[in-house]
Amino acid sequence: MLEAVDQVPPHASSYLIARGASKQPKHPDAGSDMRRRWPRDIARPLPPWFTTRQRLLFADLGINHDTALRAHFAALRHGSDLASELITAGMLDEDRFGEIIARHLSLTFEPIAEGDRIIDPAAMLQRSPPRLLKICNDRLDGRIFIRPTIECLDAVASYLARWPRISRIIRVTSGHSATRAIDRQTAAKRYRAARLSFSADMPRLSARTVIEPMQAVIALILVATTIALFAITPAFAFVLAHVVATGFFAASIAFRLPAIHTPHLAIATHEALPEPGVLETEARAVPVYSVLAALHHETAVVTTLVAALDQLDWPKSRLDIKLICEADDAATTAAVSRAIAGKPQFSLVVVPPGEPRTKPKALNYALPLAHGEFLVLYDAEDAPDPAQLREAYLRFRTGPSNLACLQAPLVVTNGDAHWLAALFAFEYAAHFRKLLPWLAHRGLPLPLGGTSNHFIRQHLVDVGGWDSHNVTEDADLGIRLARAGFRIGTLTRPTYEHAPERWGVWHRQRTRWMKGWFITYLLHMRQPRLLYAQLGLRATVVFQLLFLNMLLSSLAHPLLFLCLIAEAGSIAAGYQFFAQIGWLLWLDIFNVIAAYGLFVVLSAVAMEPKERRGLQYRYLWLPAYWILLALASLRAVLHLVTDPHNWEKTPHGLESRADHDAHRHRVEPFLGETHFPAACGGLPQDAASLP
């Protein structure tokens, strides 16, 4: 029987793959809202494929004439097929559709068994899901599994009538069965690649090796020289170190100062964005948009996340949402399975357990399964603006050809709950709504945030995906894209999230961030000449200022305060040495005032008035916040040596709240309710539902 698979006539796929829907002319009202256009669509003549066979099929499916036509015109606008529109709208069960269409073709409906082997599974990965699969089982019996469309039902029936012997090995299956089969058969290869392919292909850009021997030698020489200077000439060493540090602080302040003049980005923009089809100047399908979200021990927020992603303003038939869980996290896996039941645009990807246990490894494992032209990454606690995908699509289609990534702003919604969350909100506002847009506007490299990164999928693959050993894979990827000649832009439609309210949660998260930034700086400085050749002078200077400022200023902040106190006290006591270098005291005072003032101004002008209302007094906690940042940075340096690849996960839900033990939380079950900020628009009705 295996020979029969290879003896399928070459032209068979034109019938069995059933691509008829994509070959039909684009509807003249493409891009209009489906429900708003249905009354006009119904008045149009029947499509040429709408024959007696389809009428009988719709009768068996329980789909009336008007609904079928509405779904047909929606499929034309979206570049999908009629059954996909009905299934993703919740009007048709995929397995039931497969059983009925198999009966109309006198075939058998059958899921692909675990023992079946796909012939050339790698070629099937990028199809969404494939319409035809060649299968061989353990007994070497060959079969063909197909997923015919309604539009091509007559063509498939005619083919089977002309080639009756082929019917014996043909089965009808469902899309989710085909997807699971491909997932199973490619799992081992994808897992090996997710863990090690980046470090094998780009060893000098991988965080698998934290520090190279030459870097270690240079670091030891610098430390030894510093110790020797302080031992031999402490006064000179103090002045030299002080001048270098304060000069760098001043340069970093000057670097950020122009970001104040970045045009204000309002986070709650409500103007209508065009439908995807309107942006096209040629007859082409609305592209598939893949959404990836990695979850680990996240049962508390699964329902909320699924509800948020279900609101995304994109045709559901062109959405590919993958929630990624670890195989040994049974609770989250079960919660995801329950939450996505009946939502065909969602699927669960289960990652085998193993080291490194990091988010980028999970993303790399799922990336080959994502079949969208565009791809976005979200975190478990995120609530993205529903129009974010359409804004990103508009920017990609109208931007330069080397635009590879777009970063959406992250907005903290619980700034009024705790002073830590308030400072976090200020920090995010200055970073995502002022500094990053300023860098992006000038074509400079920028470190991505860990979520809400929109990619052209092929460009992401071109640079190797994510580094599975880097605990800040986002910052590394941003620099790697810049080194490859790609540009990164920013969006205005935000993603809402909660900031940690407990010091322990915040401390572990910030330790991981600082450790990852240390590692990212080290790996990109392994070949400084190559870095300069790829980025150019201006971008290389920006890279140094961005990373060294974040790393050194956080460590030096407590020392700056100690120096201020020591200098002021020594001058007051009349010590001759400090009296001669009193100008250092004034330079330190300037740096402190400028650094604090710039943070306040940047965050204040970035935030909406209603956002910062009632939070202004929280700025008084800024010195304490930066001291805590220094403690996290010191811990990051320790982990850099002892545990460089450990991913200290940030818990979400009640665990991150300051009042997590409060009585009101003991009766707060997660039953599917979702509460979004007003700027998010609440929970609108499902725009893709068919009446």
Sequence and secondary structure as in RCSB ss.txt:
>XXXX:A:sequence
MLEAVDQVPPHASSYLIARGASKQPKHPDAGSDMRRRWPRDIARPLPPWFTTRQRLLFADLGINHDTALRAHFAA
LRHGSDLASELITAGMLDEDRFGEIIARHLSLTFEPIAEGDRIIDPAAMLQRSPPRLLKICNDRLDGRIFIRPTI
ECLDAVASYLARWPRISRIIRVTSGHSATRAIDRQTAAKRYRAARLSFSADMPRLSARTVIEPMQAVIALILVAT
TIALFAITPAFAFVLAHVVATGFFAASIAFRLPAIHTPHLAIATHEALPEPGVLETEARAVPVYSVLAALHHETA
VVTTLVAALDQLDWPKSRLDIKLICEADDAATTAAVSRAIAGKPQFSLVVVPPGEPRTKPKALNYALPLAHGEFL
VLYDAEDAPDPAQLREAYLRFRTGPSNLACLQAPLVVTNGDAHWLAALFAFEYAAHFRKLLPWLAHRGLPLPLGG
TSNHFIRQHLVDVGGWDSHNVTEDADLGIRLARAGFRIGTLTRPTYEHAPERWGVWHRQRTRWMKGWFITYLLHM
RQPRLLYAQLGLRATVVFQLLFLNMLLSSLAHPLLFLCLIAEAGSIAAGYQFFAQIGWLLWLDIFNVIAAYGLFV
VLSAVAMEPKERRGLQYRYLWLPAYWILLALASLRAVLHLVTDPHNWEKTPHGLESRADHDAHRHRVEPFLGETH
FPAACGGLPQDAASLP
>XXXX:A:secstr
 HHHHHTS GGGHHHHS  HHHHS   TTTTS HHHHHHHHHTS   TT  HHHHHHHHHHT  HHHHHHHHHHH
HHHT  HHHHHHHTTSS HHHHHHHHHHHTT EE    TT EESSGGGGTTSSS SEEEEE TT  EEEEE   S
TTHHHHHHHHHH GGGGGGEEE  HHHHHHHHHHHHHHHHHHIIIIIHHHH GGG TTS S HHHHHHHHHHHHH
HHHHHHH HHHHHHHHHHHHHHHHHHHHHHHGGGGGS    S        GGGG SSS     EEEEEE SS TT
THHHHHHHHHT SS GGGEEEEEEEETT HHHHHHHHHHTTT TTEEEEEE   SS  HHHHHHHHGGG   SEE
EEE TT EE TTHHHHHHHHHHHS TTEEEEE  EEES TTT HHHHHHHHHHHHIIIIIHHHHHHTT      S
S EEEEHHHHHHTTS  TT TTHHHHHHHHHHHTT EEEE SS EEE    SHHHHHHHHHHHHHHHHHHHHHHT
SSHHHHHHHH HHHHHHHHHHHHHHHHHHHHHHHHHHHHHHHHHHHHHT HHHHHTHHHHHHHHHHHHHHHHHHH
HHHHHHS HHHHTTTGGGGGGHHHHHHHHHHHHHHHHHHHHH TT       GGGGSTTTTSGGGGG   SS   
  GGGT     TT   
